[in-house]
Amino acid sequence: MGSGQTAIAAVKTKRHYVGYDINEEYVRLAERRIRRFTYVQGMPTLFDLMVKEDKEEFETKR
């Protein structure tokens, strides 16, 4: 995952990406950078979509 630059390049070119790192600090750094970039661009992130899906699934089970 590193600092997330490759993931941001994938987002810019409308491609999918998978990121991972053994160091949790780099994962948090990359997540922040990706969120910041997508916020400025006005697009949802995978993290946002996952939270939305989980929320919808939780609400339908009630």
Secondary structure as GFF3:
##gff-version 3
##sequence-region A 1 62
A	DSSP	alpha_helix	5	12	.	.	.	ID=ss1
A	DSSP	alpha_helix	24	41	.	.	.	ID=ss2
A	DSSP	alpha_helix	46	61	.	.	.	ID=ss3
###
